Amino acid sequence: MAEDEDMGEKLSAPPDFDGPTSHRRHTDILCNILLWMMWISMTGLGIYAMQNGDYRLILYPLDYAGNLCGTEKGEIDMTEYPYLYYI
Protein backbone atom coordinates (compact mmCIF):
# COMPACT_ATOMS: atom_id res chain seq x y z
CA MET A 1 0.00 0.00 0.00
CA ALA A 2 1.11 3.46 -0.69
CA GLU A 3 1.81 5.80 2.19
CA ASP A 4 -0.38 8.52 0.75
CA GLU A 5 -3.58 6.45 1.11
CA ASP A 6 -5.81 7.54 3.99
CA MET A 7 -6.59 4.57 6.22
CA GLY A 8 -8.81 6.53 8.54
CA GLU A 9 -8.56 7.07 12.24
CA LYS A 10 -7.00 4.29 14.32
CA LEU A 11 -9.45 2.62 16.68
CA SER A 12 -8.60 2.48 20.36
CA ALA A 13 -10.40 1.30 23.47
CA PRO A 14 -11.57 3.71 26.15
CA PRO A 15 -9.16 4.14 29.09
CA ASP A 16 -11.56 2.47 31.55
CA PHE A 17 -12.09 -0.61 29.33
CA ASP A 18 -10.91 -3.75 31.18
CA GLY A 19 -11.61 -6.20 28.36
CA PRO A 20 -13.87 -9.23 28.23
CA THR A 21 -11.80 -11.26 30.70
CA SER A 22 -13.15 -9.50 33.76
CA HIS A 23 -16.65 -10.92 33.17
CA ARG A 24 -15.71 -14.51 32.36
CA ARG A 25 -16.82 -17.36 34.55
CA HIS A 26 -17.30 -21.10 34.35
CA THR A 27 -20.84 -21.77 33.13
CA ASP A 28 -20.86 -25.54 32.51
CA ILE A 29 -20.14 -26.87 35.99
CA LEU A 30 -22.49 -29.84 35.64
CA CYS A 31 -20.91 -30.82 32.31
CA ASN A 32 -17.44 -30.53 33.85
CA ILE A 33 -18.44 -32.75 36.79
CA LEU A 34 -19.94 -35.34 34.43
CA LEU A 35 -16.81 -35.29 32.28
CA TRP A 36 -14.56 -35.88 35.29
CA MET A 37 -16.83 -38.69 36.52
CA MET A 38 -16.65 -40.32 33.08
CA TRP A 39 -12.85 -40.06 32.96
CA ILE A 40 -12.53 -41.58 36.43
CA SER A 41 -14.97 -44.41 35.70
CA MET A 42 -13.34 -45.25 32.35
CA THR A 43 -9.90 -45.26 33.97
CA GLY A 44 -11.19 -47.59 36.69
CA LEU A 45 -12.80 -49.86 34.12
CA GLY A 46 -9.57 -49.96 32.12
CA ILE A 47 -7.52 -50.88 35.19
CA TYR A 48 -10.03 -53.59 36.13
CA ALA A 49 -9.99 -54.99 32.58
CA MET A 50 -6.19 -55.09 32.44
CA GLN A 51 -5.96 -56.90 35.79
CA ASN A 52 -8.79 -59.41 35.30
CA GLY A 53 -9.21 -59.77 31.55
CA ASP A 54 -7.27 -61.23 28.67
CA TYR A 55 -6.20 -58.60 26.15
CA ARG A 56 -5.35 -61.27 23.60
CA LEU A 57 -9.06 -61.84 22.94
CA ILE A 58 -9.13 -58.39 21.33
CA LEU A 59 -5.74 -58.44 19.59
CA TYR A 60 -5.78 -61.93 18.06
CA PRO A 61 -8.47 -63.49 15.87
CA LEU A 62 -10.41 -66.61 16.90
CA ASP A 63 -10.99 -69.68 14.79
CA TYR A 64 -14.35 -71.46 14.57
CA ALA A 65 -13.63 -73.51 17.73
CA GLY A 66 -12.69 -70.48 19.87
CA ASN A 67 -8.92 -70.95 19.72
CA LEU A 68 -6.77 -67.82 19.53
CA CYS A 69 -4.70 -67.78 16.37
CA GLY A 70 -0.97 -67.37 17.02
CA THR A 71 -1.17 -68.28 20.74
CA GLU A 72 -1.37 -71.33 22.99
CA LYS A 73 -4.69 -70.27 24.54
CA GLY A 74 -7.46 -72.71 23.70
CA GLU A 75 -7.72 -76.42 23.23
CA ILE A 76 -4.85 -76.72 20.76
CA ASP A 77 -1.54 -74.93 20.17
CA MET A 78 -2.11 -72.34 17.43
CA THR A 79 1.36 -70.73 17.44
CA GLU A 80 2.05 -72.12 13.96
CA TYR A 81 -1.10 -70.41 12.65
CA PRO A 82 -0.74 -66.68 13.37
CA TYR A 83 -3.29 -65.50 10.77
CA LEU A 84 -6.98 -66.07 10.29
CA TYR A 85 -8.25 -66.61 6.76
CA TYR A 86 -11.89 -66.33 5.79
CA ILE A 87 -12.81 -68.63 2.95
C-alpha positions in Angstrom: 0.0 0.0 0.0 1.1 3.5 -0.7 1.8 5.8 2.2 -0.4 8.5 0.8 -3.6 6.5 1.1 -5.8 7.5 4.0 -6.6 4.6 6.2 -8.8 6.5 8.5 -8.6 7.1 12.2 -7.0 4.3 14.3 -9.5 2.6 16.7 -8.6 2.5 20.4 -10.4 1.3 23.5 -11.6 3.7 26.2 -9.2 4.1 29.1 -11.6 2.5 31.5 -12.1 -0.6 29.3 -10.9 -3.7 31.2 -11.6 -6.2 28.4 -13.9 -9.2 28.2 -11.8 -11.3 30.7 -13.1 -9.5 33.8 -16.7 -10.9 33.2 -15.7 -14.5 32.4 -16.8 -17.4 34.6 -17.3 -21.1 34.3 -20.8 -21.8 33.1 -20.9 -25.5 32.5 -20.1 -26.9 36.0 -22.5 -29.8 35.6 -20.9 -30.8 32.3 -17.4 -30.5 33.9 -18.4 -32.8 36.8 -19.9 -35.3 34.4 -16.8 -35.3 32.3 -14.6 -35.9 35.3 -16.8 -38.7 36.5 -16.7 -40.3 33.1 -12.9 -40.1 33.0 -12.5 -41.6 36.4 -15.0 -44.4 35.7 -13.3 -45.2 32.3 -9.9 -45.3 34.0 -11.2 -47.6 36.7 -12.8 -49.9 34.1 -9.6 -50.0 32.1 -7.5 -50.9 35.2 -10.0 -53.6 36.1 -10.0 -55.0 32.6 -6.2 -55.1 32.4 -6.0 -56.9 35.8 -8.8 -59.4 35.3 -9.2 -59.8 31.5 -7.3 -61.2 28.7 -6.2 -58.6 26.2 -5.4 -61.3 23.6 -9.1 -61.8 22.9 -9.1 -58.4 21.3 -5.7 -58.4 19.6 -5.8 -61.9 18.1 -8.5 -63.5 15.9 -10.4 -66.6 16.9 -11.0 -69.7 14.8 -14.4 -71.5 14.6 -13.6 -73.5 17.7 -12.7 -70.5 19.9 -8.9 -71.0 19.7 -6.8 -67.8 19.5 -4.7 -67.8 16.4 -1.0 -67.4 17.0 -1.2 -68.3 20.7 -1.4 -71.3 23.0 -4.7 -70.3 24.5 -7.5 -72.7 23.7 -7.7 -76.4 23.2 -4.9 -76.7 20.8 -1.5 -74.9 20.2 -2.1 -72.3 17.4 1.4 -70.7 17.4 2.1 -72.1 14.0 -1.1 -70.4 12.6 -0.7 -66.7 13.4 -3.3 -65.5 10.8 -7.0 -66.1 10.3 -8.3 -66.6 6.8 -11.9 -66.3 5.8 -12.8 -68.6 2.9 
